[in-house]
């Protein structure tokens, strides 16, 4: 797994420009990311980028 649980990531720029989320889990579907406090969605690894402050 490229991203560790609890790591901050930037979401897909095409759909969620500028949104930062937290990696929650990974399974066959993809990487589960929580963002906006309560929303959670699965993303493919290539759709995410490591967040750097």
PyMOL Python script that loads the backbone (N, CA, C, O; Angstrom):
from pymol import cmd

cmd.read_pdbstr("""\
ATOM      1  N   UNK A   1       0.849  -1.179   0.000  1.00  0.00           N
ATOM      2  CA  UNK A   1       0.000   0.000   0.000  1.00  0.00           C
ATOM      3  C   UNK A   1       0.893   1.240   0.000  1.00  0.00           C
ATOM      4  O   UNK A   1       1.767   1.390   0.854  1.00  0.00           O
ATOM      5  N   UNK A   2       0.665   2.107  -0.949  1.00  0.00           N
ATOM      6  CA  UNK A   2       1.479   3.305  -1.081  1.00  0.00           C
ATOM      7  C   UNK A   2       1.204   4.311   0.046  1.00  0.00           C
ATOM      8  O   UNK A   2       2.119   4.975   0.532  1.00  0.00           O
ATOM      9  N   UNK A   3      -0.058   4.411   0.450  1.00  0.00           N
ATOM     10  CA  UNK A   3      -0.444   5.361   1.493  1.00  0.00           C
ATOM     11  C   UNK A   3      -0.783   4.612   2.780  1.00  0.00           C
ATOM     12  O   UNK A   3      -1.421   3.560   2.746  1.00  0.00           O
ATOM     13  N   UNK A   4      -0.360   5.152   3.889  1.00  0.00           N
ATOM     14  CA  UNK A   4      -0.614   4.534   5.185  1.00  0.00           C
ATOM     15  C   UNK A   4      -1.916   5.063   5.782  1.00  0.00           C
ATOM     16  O   UNK A   4      -2.323   6.187   5.488  1.00  0.00           O
ATOM     17  N   UNK A   5      -2.557   4.274   6.602  1.00  0.00           N
ATOM     18  CA  UNK A   5      -3.776   4.706   7.275  1.00  0.00           C
ATOM     19  C   UNK A   5      -3.456   5.924   8.139  1.00  0.00           C
ATOM     20  O   UNK A   5      -2.481   5.930   8.889  1.00  0.00           O
ATOM     21  N   UNK A   6      -4.289   6.945   8.020  1.00  0.00           N
ATOM     22  CA  UNK A   6      -4.086   8.192   8.751  1.00  0.00           C
ATOM     23  C   UNK A   6      -3.338   9.255   7.969  1.00  0.00           C
ATOM     24  O   UNK A   6      -3.267  10.407   8.397  1.00  0.00           O
ATOM     25  N   UNK A   7      -2.776   8.877   6.818  1.00  0.00           N
ATOM     26  CA  UNK A   7      -2.009   9.824   6.000  1.00  0.00           C
ATOM     27  C   UNK A   7      -2.945  10.769   5.252  1.00  0.00           C
ATOM     28  O   UNK A   7      -4.014  10.363   4.796  1.00  0.00           O
ATOM     29  N   UNK A   8      -2.534  12.039   5.130  1.00  0.00           N
ATOM     30  CA  UNK A   8      -3.304  13.016   4.374  1.00  0.00           C
ATOM     31  C   UNK A   8      -2.962  12.913   2.891  1.00  0.00           C
ATOM     32  O   UNK A   8      -1.798  12.778   2.515  1.00  0.00           O
ATOM     33  N   UNK A   9      -4.006  12.979   2.051  1.00  0.00           N
ATOM     34  CA  UNK A   9      -3.829  12.898   0.605  1.00  0.00           C
ATOM     35  C   UNK A   9      -4.694  13.950  -0.088  1.00  0.00           C
ATOM     36  O   UNK A   9      -5.721  14.374   0.442  1.00  0.00           O
ATOM     37  N   UNK A  10      -4.264  14.359  -1.271  1.00  0.00           N
ATOM     38  CA  UNK A  10      -5.080  15.230  -2.128  1.00  0.00           C
ATOM     39  C   UNK A  10      -5.917  14.330  -3.023  1.00  0.00           C
ATOM     40  O   UNK A  10      -5.424  13.339  -3.563  1.00  0.00           O
ATOM     41  N   UNK A  11      -7.193  14.686  -3.176  1.00  0.00           N
ATOM     42  CA  UNK A  11      -8.090  13.893  -4.002  1.00  0.00           C
ATOM     43  C   UNK A  11      -7.927  14.238  -5.468  1.00  0.00           C
ATOM     44  O   UNK A  11      -7.222  15.184  -5.820  1.00  0.00           O
ATOM     45  N   UNK A  12      -8.581  13.467  -6.321  1.00  0.00           N
ATOM     46  CA  UNK A  12      -8.535  13.648  -7.769  1.00  0.00           C
ATOM     47  C   UNK A  12      -8.789  15.104  -8.151  1.00  0.00           C
ATOM     48  O   UNK A  12      -9.814  15.671  -7.773  1.00  0.00           O
ATOM     49  N   UNK A  13      -7.880  15.705  -8.886  1.00  0.00           N
ATOM     50  CA  UNK A  13      -8.007  17.112  -9.286  1.00  0.00           C
ATOM     51  C   UNK A  13      -9.184  17.349 -10.231  1.00  0.00           C
ATOM     52  O   UNK A  13      -9.716  18.458 -10.278  1.00  0.00           O
ATOM     53  N   UNK A  14      -9.597  16.334 -10.979  1.00  0.00           N
ATOM     54  CA  UNK A  14     -10.682  16.529 -11.937  1.00  0.00           C
ATOM     55  C   UNK A  14     -12.042  16.655 -11.259  1.00  0.00           C
ATOM     56  O   UNK A  14     -12.895  17.407 -11.732  1.00  0.00           O
ATOM     57  N   UNK A  15     -12.257  15.936 -10.164  1.00  0.00           N
ATOM     58  CA  UNK A  15     -13.551  15.974  -9.475  1.00  0.00           C
ATOM     59  C   UNK A  15     -13.519  16.763  -8.172  1.00  0.00           C
ATOM     60  O   UNK A  15     -14.513  17.391  -7.807  1.00  0.00           O
ATOM     61  N   UNK A  16     -12.400  16.740  -7.471  1.00  0.00           N
ATOM     62  CA  UNK A  16     -12.312  17.326  -6.137  1.00  0.00           C
ATOM     63  C   UNK A  16     -11.084  18.225  -6.022  1.00  0.00           C
ATOM     64  O   UNK A  16     -10.219  17.997  -5.177  1.00  0.00           O
ATOM     65  N   UNK A  17     -11.012  19.215  -6.847  1.00  0.00           N
ATOM     66  CA  UNK A  17      -9.839  20.095  -6.876  1.00  0.00           C
ATOM     67  C   UNK A  17      -9.596  20.751  -5.525  1.00  0.00           C
ATOM     68  O   UNK A  17     -10.476  21.416  -4.980  1.00  0.00           O
ATOM     69  N   UNK A  18      -8.383  20.556  -4.986  1.00  0.00           N
ATOM     70  CA  UNK A  18      -7.980  21.189  -3.742  1.00  0.00           C
ATOM     71  C   UNK A  18      -8.476  20.529  -2.466  1.00  0.00           C
ATOM     72  O   UNK A  18      -8.187  21.018  -1.374  1.00  0.00           O
ATOM     73  N   UNK A  19      -9.219  19.427  -2.575  1.00  0.00           N
ATOM     74  CA  UNK A  19      -9.760  18.767  -1.382  1.00  0.00           C
ATOM     75  C   UNK A  19      -8.719  17.807  -0.807  1.00  0.00           C
ATOM     76  O   UNK A  19      -8.089  17.039  -1.534  1.00  0.00           O
ATOM     77  N   UNK A  20      -8.554  17.870   0.513  1.00  0.00           N
ATOM     78  CA  UNK A  20      -7.620  17.003   1.226  1.00  0.00           C
ATOM     79  C   UNK A  20      -8.425  16.024   2.068  1.00  0.00           C
ATOM     80  O   UNK A  20      -9.416  16.403   2.693  1.00  0.00           O
ATOM     81  N   UNK A  21      -7.997  14.763   2.085  1.00  0.00           N
ATOM     82  CA  UNK A  21      -8.690  13.744   2.860  1.00  0.00           C
ATOM     83  C   UNK A  21      -7.705  12.895   3.646  1.00  0.00           C
ATOM     84  O   UNK A  21      -6.489  13.047   3.523  1.00  0.00           O
ATOM     85  N   UNK A  22      -8.256  11.997   4.457  1.00  0.00           N
ATOM     86  CA  UNK A  22      -7.458  11.094   5.283  1.00  0.00           C
ATOM     87  C   UNK A  22      -7.706   9.658   4.861  1.00  0.00           C
ATOM     88  O   UNK A  22      -8.856   9.239   4.730  1.00  0.00           O
ATOM     89  N   UNK A  23      -6.643   8.906   4.649  1.00  0.00           N
ATOM     90  CA  UNK A  23      -6.766   7.493   4.282  1.00  0.00           C
ATOM     91  C   UNK A  23      -7.313   6.725   5.484  1.00  0.00           C
ATOM     92  O   UNK A  23      -6.781   6.819   6.590  1.00  0.00           O
ATOM     93  N   UNK A  24      -8.394   5.959   5.249  1.00  0.00           N
ATOM     94  CA  UNK A  24      -9.050   5.201   6.310  1.00  0.00           C
ATOM     95  C   UNK A  24      -8.735   3.717   6.207  1.00  0.00           C
ATOM     96  O   UNK A  24      -8.464   3.068   7.218  1.00  0.00           O
ATOM     97  N   UNK A  25      -8.768   3.165   4.975  1.00  0.00           N
ATOM     98  CA  UNK A  25      -8.553   1.727   4.780  1.00  0.00           C
ATOM     99  C   UNK A  25      -8.253   1.449   3.312  1.00  0.00           C
ATOM    100  O   UNK A  25      -8.370   2.329   2.459  1.00  0.00           O
ATOM    101  N   UNK A  26      -7.862   0.201   3.037  1.00  0.00           N
ATOM    102  CA  UNK A  26      -7.645  -0.239   1.660  1.00  0.00           C
ATOM    103  C   UNK A  26      -8.171  -1.661   1.533  1.00  0.00           C
ATOM    104  O   UNK A  26      -7.984  -2.483   2.429  1.00  0.00           O
ATOM    105  N   UNK A  27      -8.834  -1.947   0.406  1.00  0.00           N
ATOM    106  CA  UNK A  27      -9.289  -3.304   0.118  1.00  0.00           C
ATOM    107  C   UNK A  27      -9.354  -3.499  -1.392  1.00  0.00           C
ATOM    108  O   UNK A  27      -8.755  -2.721  -2.134  1.00  0.00           O
ATOM    109  N   UNK A  28     -10.065  -4.516  -1.862  1.00  0.00           N
ATOM    110  CA  UNK A  28     -10.125  -4.812  -3.302  1.00  0.00           C
ATOM    111  C   UNK A  28     -10.774  -3.691  -4.101  1.00  0.00           C
ATOM    112  O   UNK A  28     -10.439  -3.488  -5.268  1.00  0.00           O
ATOM    113  N   UNK A  29     -11.695  -2.965  -3.487  1.00  0.00           N
ATOM    114  CA  UNK A  29     -12.404  -1.878  -4.172  1.00  0.00           C
ATOM    115  C   UNK A  29     -11.477  -0.696  -4.424  1.00  0.00           C
ATOM    116  O   UNK A  29     -11.561  -0.059  -5.474  1.00  0.00           O
ATOM    117  N   UNK A  30     -10.603  -0.398  -3.486  1.00  0.00           N
ATOM    118  CA  UNK A  30      -9.686   0.731  -3.610  1.00  0.00           C
ATOM    119  C   UNK A  30      -9.265   1.241  -2.243  1.00  0.00           C
ATOM    120  O   UNK A  30      -9.286   0.507  -1.255  1.00  0.00           O
ATOM    121  N   UNK A  31      -8.881   2.512  -2.204  1.00  0.00           N
ATOM    122  CA  UNK A  31      -8.443   3.150  -0.960  1.00  0.00           C
ATOM    123  C   UNK A  31      -9.586   4.021  -0.456  1.00  0.00           C
ATOM    124  O   UNK A  31     -10.053   4.917  -1.159  1.00  0.00           O
ATOM    125  N   UNK A  32     -10.029   3.751   0.760  1.00  0.00           N
ATOM    126  CA  UNK A  32     -11.122   4.514   1.361  1.00  0.00           C
ATOM    127  C   UNK A  32     -10.563   5.781   1.991  1.00  0.00           C
ATOM    128  O   UNK A  32      -9.662   5.732   2.828  1.00  0.00           O
ATOM    129  N   UNK A  33     -11.124   6.937   1.564  1.00  0.00           N
ATOM    130  CA  UNK A  33     -10.645   8.240   2.041  1.00  0.00           C
ATOM    131  C   UNK A  33     -11.820   8.999   2.645  1.00  0.00           C
ATOM    132  O   UNK A  33     -12.901   9.061   2.059  1.00  0.00           O
ATOM    133  N   UNK A  34     -11.595   9.578   3.830  1.00  0.00           N
ATOM    134  CA  UNK A  34     -12.616  10.422   4.471  1.00  0.00           C
ATOM    135  C   UNK A  34     -12.246  11.879   4.234  1.00  0.00           C
ATOM    136  O   UNK A  34     -11.089  12.270   4.390  1.00  0.00           O
ATOM    137  N   UNK A  35     -13.243  12.681   3.853  1.00  0.00           N
ATOM    138  CA  UNK A  35     -13.014  14.108   3.627  1.00  0.00           C
ATOM    139  C   UNK A  35     -14.266  14.884   4.004  1.00  0.00           C
ATOM    140  O   UNK A  35     -15.340  14.299   4.147  1.00  0.00           O
ATOM    141  N   UNK A  36     -14.140  16.168   4.163  1.00  0.00           N
ATOM    142  CA  UNK A  36     -15.235  17.047   4.581  1.00  0.00           C
ATOM    143  C   UNK A  36     -15.865  16.588   5.887  1.00  0.00           C
ATOM    144  O   UNK A  36     -17.056  16.802   6.113  1.00  0.00           O
ATOM    145  N   UNK A  37     -15.085  15.967   6.736  1.00  0.00           N
ATOM    146  CA  UNK A  37     -15.566  15.579   8.055  1.00  0.00           C
ATOM    147  C   UNK A  37     -16.343  14.282   8.114  1.00  0.00           C
ATOM    148  O   UNK A  37     -16.127  13.487   9.028  1.00  0.00           O
ATOM    149  N   UNK A  38     -17.255  14.035   7.157  1.00  0.00           N
ATOM    150  CA  UNK A  38     -18.098  12.842   7.253  1.00  0.00           C
ATOM    151  C   UNK A  38     -18.175  12.018   5.968  1.00  0.00           C
ATOM    152  O   UNK A  38     -18.567  10.852   6.011  1.00  0.00           O
ATOM    153  N   UNK A  39     -17.815  12.592   4.849  1.00  0.00           N
ATOM    154  CA  UNK A  39     -17.920  11.862   3.579  1.00  0.00           C
ATOM    155  C   UNK A  39     -16.763  10.896   3.411  1.00  0.00           C
ATOM    156  O   UNK A  39     -15.619  11.217   3.734  1.00  0.00           O
ATOM    157  N   UNK A  40     -17.072   9.699   2.898  1.00  0.00           N
ATOM    158  CA  UNK A  40     -16.049   8.692   2.618  1.00  0.00           C
ATOM    159  C   UNK A  40     -16.296   8.114   1.231  1.00  0.00           C
ATOM    160  O   UNK A  40     -17.424   7.756   0.894  1.00  0.00           O
ATOM    161  N   UNK A  41     -15.246   8.024   0.431  1.00  0.00           N
ATOM    162  CA  UNK A  41     -15.329   7.445  -0.906  1.00  0.00           C
ATOM    163  C   UNK A  41     -14.091   6.612  -1.180  1.00  0.00           C
ATOM    164  O   UNK A  41     -13.032   6.827  -0.591  1.00  0.00           O
ATOM    165  N   UNK A  42     -14.246   5.652  -2.093  1.00  0.00           N
ATOM    166  CA  UNK A  42     -13.110   4.841  -2.535  1.00  0.00           C
ATOM    167  C   UNK A  42     -12.449   5.494  -3.739  1.00  0.00           C
ATOM    168  O   UNK A  42     -13.132   6.009  -4.624  1.00  0.00           O
ATOM    169  N   UNK A  43     -11.127   5.472  -3.773  1.00  0.00           N
ATOM    170  CA  UNK A  43     -10.351   6.003  -4.881  1.00  0.00           C
ATOM    171  C   UNK A  43      -9.299   4.982  -5.289  1.00  0.00           C
ATOM    172  O   UNK A  43      -8.871   4.156  -4.483  1.00  0.00           O
ATOM    173  N   UNK A  44      -8.890   5.052  -6.555  1.00  0.00           N
ATOM    174  CA  UNK A  44      -7.760   4.246  -7.018  1.00  0.00           C
ATOM    175  C   UNK A  44      -6.488   4.970  -6.593  1.00  0.00           C
ATOM    176  O   UNK A  44      -6.478   6.190  -6.430  1.00  0.00           O
ATOM    177  N   UNK A  45      -5.426   4.205  -6.418  1.00  0.00           N
ATOM    178  CA  UNK A  45      -4.158   4.772  -5.955  1.00  0.00           C
ATOM    179  C   UNK A  45      -3.676   5.919  -6.853  1.00  0.00           C
ATOM    180  O   UNK A  45      -3.161   6.923  -6.360  1.00  0.00           O
ATOM    181  N   UNK A  46      -3.844   5.763  -8.169  1.00  0.00           N
ATOM    182  CA  UNK A  46      -3.368   6.801  -9.090  1.00  0.00           C
ATOM    183  C   UNK A  46      -4.193   8.077  -9.059  1.00  0.00           C
ATOM    184  O   UNK A  46      -3.772   9.091  -9.617  1.00  0.00           O
ATOM    185  N   UNK A  47      -5.364   8.053  -8.416  1.00  0.00           N
ATOM    186  CA  UNK A  47      -6.197   9.252  -8.292  1.00  0.00           C
ATOM    187  C   UNK A  47      -5.786  10.123  -7.109  1.00  0.00           C
ATOM    188  O   UNK A  47      -6.246  11.259  -6.990  1.00  0.00           O
ATOM    189  N   UNK A  48      -4.937   9.612  -6.244  1.00  0.00           N
ATOM    190  CA  UNK A  48      -4.521  10.321  -5.045  1.00  0.00           C
ATOM    191  C   UNK A  48      -3.076  10.787  -5.136  1.00  0.00           C
ATOM    192  O   UNK A  48      -2.252  10.188  -5.827  1.00  0.00           O
ATOM    193  N   UNK A  49      -2.790  11.873  -4.421  1.00  0.00           N
ATOM    194  CA  UNK A  49      -1.414  12.372  -4.327  1.00  0.00           C
ATOM    195  C   UNK A  49      -1.143  12.664  -2.858  1.00  0.00           C
ATOM    196  O   UNK A  49      -2.038  13.087  -2.126  1.00  0.00           O
ATOM    197  N   UNK A  50       0.079  12.441  -2.437  1.00  0.00           N
ATOM    198  CA  UNK A  50       0.454  12.739  -1.055  1.00  0.00           C
ATOM    199  C   UNK A  50       0.301  14.238  -0.794  1.00  0.00           C
ATOM    200  O   UNK A  50       0.690  15.061  -1.622  1.00  0.00           O
ATOM    201  N   UNK A  51      -0.257  14.579   0.342  1.00  0.00           N
ATOM    202  CA  UNK A  51      -0.454  15.988   0.712  1.00  0.00           C
ATOM    203  C   UNK A  51       0.805  16.517   1.376  1.00  0.00           C
ATOM    204  O   UNK A  51       1.344  15.909   2.301  1.00  0.00           O
ATOM    205  N   UNK A  52       1.256  17.650   0.889  1.00  0.00           N
ATOM    206  CA  UNK A  52       2.421  18.322   1.476  1.00  0.00           C
ATOM    207  C   UNK A  52       2.012  19.741   1.840  1.00  0.00           C
ATOM    208  O   UNK A  52       1.485  20.473   1.003  1.00  0.00           O
ATOM    209  N   UNK A  53       2.253  20.127   3.078  1.00  0.00           N
ATOM    210  CA  UNK A  53       1.867  21.460   3.550  1.00  0.00           C
ATOM    211  C   UNK A  53       2.708  22.529   2.911  1.00  0.00           C
ATOM    212  O   UNK A  53       2.520  23.713   3.192  1.00  0.00           O
TER     213      UNK A  53
END
""", "prot")
cmd.dss("prot")
cmd.show_as("cartoon", "prot")
cmd.util.cbc("prot")
cmd.orient("prot")
